[in-house]
Amino acid sequence: MTTDPTTKRRILTGDTPTGRLHLGHFVGSLENRIRLQDEYDCYFLLANMHAFTTRADKPDEIRQDTIEIVKDWLAAGIDPERATIVLQTEVPAIAELTWFFAMLVPFNRIMRNPTLKTEIESKGLGDTYSFGFPMYAVGQCADILAFRPDLVPVGVDQVAHIEVCREIARRFNQVYCRVDTHADDKDHEKLGGVFPIPEALVGRVGRLVGTDGKEKMSKSLNNAIFLSDTPKQVKKKINAIYPGQSRNPDEPGDPEINPVFDYADIFIKDESFVADLRERYRKGDNLGDGHVKAFVIEAVNELLEPMRERRAAFDKAGGDDVVIDIIRMGTQRANAVAEETLALAKERMGLGFGSRREMLGI
């Protein structure tokens, strides 16, 4: 039996729909979400508004990518009965909070965000990015704080975003709730602050190298193993990884420069078996790169096979229509929380002139 959600601490995290999810997403954040579904009151956000910051001319792609991400979540083990799936564009409180929060953080602070700088460089945006692109860094804070979570499971590259969020939460509480500037983060709510100061929860693998053996796994770099890949696709991609050296099976090798061993460490469950592989590889004990890859392929496919089965079951049950129903039901629940947050924030800001329903005359 799970605990009543109202008595649990809360989690908020999510993904921008830029394509299918891959193994890097899984070990970086997704497996944490699955693990914590019973322990926490979980909200998982589809940040489809943020997708428009770089693909505003491709709304149909964004819509389908949004659906595909939900399929990946469900296949991986996210249960919509235990976690709330939220569509960002249908939670109006997020947009309002984004505007208010933008007044609490200097523009140059946003532009110093190393993750933002990396995205501008990696996507080749130069100085042509839209006004909304840096704004999404503030919007991400609103995504989080609208649900007043305690924890935000993220990959290591998102920690800088969470720090901006923490700064904005502190600033709001200090300016509008009179929380002392020297107060400990953990005491903000107790002292009357609207927002808790959320903490980042980084996955067990901060950075999974892609199949190119060099860069972080990414769809845009064409070096990703997707959660929806077939066994044959997994085999082909892992077999293509360059081991960092040329050698015969009976020659000594260096597992420290072989990215395949990174995968072995992460995905093969038997640690003693991996340690033995490393030692044999190091000695040149009749262990070729193909042998190591075969073990990794087996381990990755063992992880992905239940996901393939769950995805097939959802597709058989109704596919996109089932996913859209799940999104609608979750977003309805999420709006109750976000509207409560917005009302609390506006009251503290002197903007509490009535509920949204009253103002809309409904």
HELIX and SHEET records of a PDB file:
HELIX    1   1 PRO A    5  THR A    7  5                                   3    
HELIX    2   2 LEU A   23  HIS A   25  1                                   3    
HELIX    3   3 PHE A   26  LEU A   30  3                                   5    
HELIX    4   4 GLU A   31  ARG A   35  1                                   5    
HELIX    5   5 ASN A   48  ARG A   55  1                                   8    
HELIX    6   6 PRO A   59  ALA A   76  1                                  18    
HELIX    7   7 GLN A   88  GLU A   90  5                                   3    
HELIX    8   8 PRO A   92  ALA A  102  1                                  11    
HELIX    9   9 PHE A  107  MET A  111  1                                   5    
HELIX   10  10 PRO A  114  SER A  122  1                                   9    
HELIX   11  11 GLY A  132  LEU A  145  1                                  14    
HELIX   12  12 VAL A  156  GLN A  158  5                                   3    
HELIX   13  13 VAL A  159  TYR A  176  1                                  18    
HELIX   14  14 ASP A  185  ASP A  187  5                                   3    
HELIX   15  15 PRO A  231  ASN A  239  1                                   9    
HELIX   16  16 PRO A  255  ILE A  257  5                                   3    
HELIX   17  17 PRO A  259  PHE A  267  1                                   9    
HELIX   18  18 GLU A  271  LYS A  283  1                                  13    
HELIX   19  19 ASP A  289  ALA A  317  1                                  29    
HELIX   20  20 ASP A  320  ARG A  348  1                                  29    
HELIX   21  21 ARG A  356  LEU A  360  1                                   5    
SHEET    1   A 3 ARG A  10  ASP A  15  0                                        
SHEET    2   A 3 ASP A  41  LEU A  46  1                                        
SHEET    3   A 3 ALA A  83  LEU A  87  1                                        
SHEET    1   B 2 LEU A 151  VAL A 154  0                                        
SHEET    2   B 2 GLU A 199  VAL A 202  1                                        
END                                                                             
